[in-house]
Amino acid sequence: MKQDIHERARNWLSDQQGLQPNEQAWLRHHLRDCAPCREYSEGVEQLIRALRSVPFAARPALVRSTQARVRTRAEELRRQRERLWLVLFSCLFVSLFGVGSTAFLWRGFAWLGHWSQVPDVVWQVGFAAFWIAPTIAASFLFLARGTHFADHNRSARG
Amino acid sequence: MSASTCYFVNGMEQENQEIALGLRHRDPDLLDRLIEQYQHRLMRYLTYLVGNSHTAEDLFQETWLRVLERGARYDGEHNFGTWLFSVARNLAIDYMRKKKPESLDAQSDTGSPGPTPVSPEPSAFEVVAGFEQSERILAALACVQPEYREALVLRFHEELSLDEIAVVTHAPLGTVKSRIYRGLRALMPRLKRALE
């Protein structure tokens, strides 16, 4: 559907900054000749003046309390980030140590099994339990701490 | 592009990049400065958007917390104000969804967007007359569909370009143009009556 010239002029009135010089010239020319579009243009001017005449200001107390909340939250996030790095480094260290020590630990358990003359499956289960126990303990610890963090954040926001 | 325009554009880009860097580091001093700088514009936008100054104040705080938490997502390529309005808009939409079935228009019944006078020392008459006129303008605006109202405010009050409005509202440029055009057609007769 083709736009008629009046519709085009009224559309352009809302975007005068984006118009090319030849389009602006066309608009000026059209407004000079077309009374309804001129009236529309005056209406737009009036609307802009009216909108800008409404005084708005954020309350200083609101601004101050927002700044305080943002600072507090920034500090919380900084601490969380530090803790996260600590956990990541710990995990990395434990993983590397685990990879490095597993072979020695296996040999140690094997020697202990033969020395105490228990079936192989017994010392192998012992080895698995010993190897997995710290991970399970750490998981429980992190889960508990994680719940604590979540509650803490909720109460801080509330 | 003239040398002065080029200098201005480069300056803006550099400022946006500095803001992006500061937000990535969650710099509290930068955030303090931004809150001061954008306080009135953001408050005005939110008040027009939700039609209620109390809700707008809550959303104002939430917007800055969101800016702090998700500041790393600001790439510094767009104007910071555009991104800020976009964050505020998303929060306002979430709020509206939670508040269903009331529409944006119904919000205005709970309280007009009470303007706070900014002029330093107006006379009592000027204050009352100005306040009444503001009330009438806001009432006329509240009758317009929310998406049209938002486009009008962003275009004529915040003086955002059509492209920037398209970024803020996540709408195609054609839709933005159409909203402004239809908004103007809907608002002008109401405003005329209100100002008579």
Interface residues (C-beta under 8 A of the other chain):
Chain A: R10 N11 S14 D15 Q17 G18 Y40 G43 V44 Q46 L47 I48 A50 L51 R52 S53 V54 P55 F56 A57 A58 R59 L62 V63 S65 T66 Q67 R69 V70 R71 R73 A74 L77 R78
Chain B: R26 P28 L31 D32 I35 E36 Q39 H40 L42 M43 R44 T47 E57 F60 Q61 W64 L65 L68 E69 P113 P115 T116 P117 V118 S119 G130 Q133 S134 I137 L138 L141 L152 V153 R155 F156 H157 S161 L162 K177 I180 Y181 L184 L187 M188 L191 K192 L195
